Amino acid sequence: MSDKWGQLLQKLVSLTRAGKLSWNETVHGDEISTQLGEMKVEVQFFELIDEYRLIVRDEFGKEIDAFTDDELTSTGFISAGGVFASLFRTVKRQKSGADQALDNILRELDNLDDEVPF
């Protein structure tokens, strides 16, 4: 099962970075979720114990699988906590508009840079 867990996490990260997955923040600031067909994937962060947990739910909301970064790391997946953190940060940045703001600032700076004579 650990191979599938690792593959799932890696695909979630790469598709999120590519802008192909739409995530929602739940009412809890420490949880994000995405709907994939009839299935729902949730990622939770427990700050007090510094642990991430991924939950897969069926079309009825029933938890059908779950794993933590520690469980994934114990199966040989290197730096699962860092991968979870990267996913969480990417979603939070997309939702807050931080990435778009930085893109706009960089574009403005490039425009200014083009105007500077050499």
N, C-alpha and C positions, 0 to 999 in steps of 0.2 A: 504494500500500500504506500510506503514512503516514496517510491518512485513517482506515483501518481500525484501525491501531495506536492512534491517538488516541482513537477511539471505544471501543475495547476498554478502554483504561486508564481513561477517564472512567466507563464503565459499572461496571467493577470497583470503583472508588472509591465511586460513589454507592450501589451495592447493598451494599457492605460497611458503609458508614455507616448504612444503613437496617436492618442486621442480617439481610439476606437471603442473604448468602454466608457459608459456613462455611470458614474457613481453618485450616490446620494449620501448626505450626512444624516444620521438619525437624530432624534431629539437629544441623544447623549452625544456630547462632543467627542467622545472617544470611540465612536463606531461609524463605520461606513458600510454601504451595501450596494450591490448591483444585481439586476435581474438578468438572467441568461435563460431565455426560453421560459420554461415553467419553473426552473430552479432559481434560487436566490443564494447569493454568496454574501456573507457578512464578515467583516474584519473588525475585531475589537482590540483596543489597547487598554491594558490594566496598568496604569502608571505606578501605583503603589508597589507592585511586584515586578514592574518592567517586563511585562509579558504580552505577546500578541497571540490572538486566537482567531483562526479562520473556521467559519461554520458554513456548511452547505445545508440548505433547507429545500424540501420538496414543495410542490404546488400548494400544499395545505399549510405550509409554515412549519412543518415538523422537521426537527433536526435529524438529518440522516448521516452526517459525518462531521467531524471537527478535529482539529489538531492545533497545537501551539507551536511557537517557534522553537521552544526547548525540545519538544517531541521530534520535530523535523530535524533539528541539529543532531539529536542523539542517533538518528538513522544514517548520519554521514553527510547530510546536506550542509555544506559549509556556509556559515554566517547567515542562517535563516532569519535571525533577529534583524540583521542589517537589511535584508531583502524586504521583510515586512515593513520596517521603518521607512524604507525608500518608497514603497507603495503608498503607505499612509501619508507621507509628506507630499508626494506627487498629487494625490487626490485633494488634500487640503489646499495646496497651492492653486490647483485648477479651480476649486470651488471659491476660493477667496479672491480670485482675479489677479493674484500676484504675478503669475507668468505673463499674462496679457499686459500688465502694467510694465514689467521689465522689458518686454518686447517693444512697447511704445517708447520707453525711455531710450533704449538702444537705437531704435530707428531715428529718433530725434538727434541723438549724439552723432550718428552716422551722417545725418544731414548737415550738422554743424561742421563735422570733420571734413566733409566734401567742400565746404566753403573756405577752408583755410588754405591760403596759397603756400606753395613750397618755396 
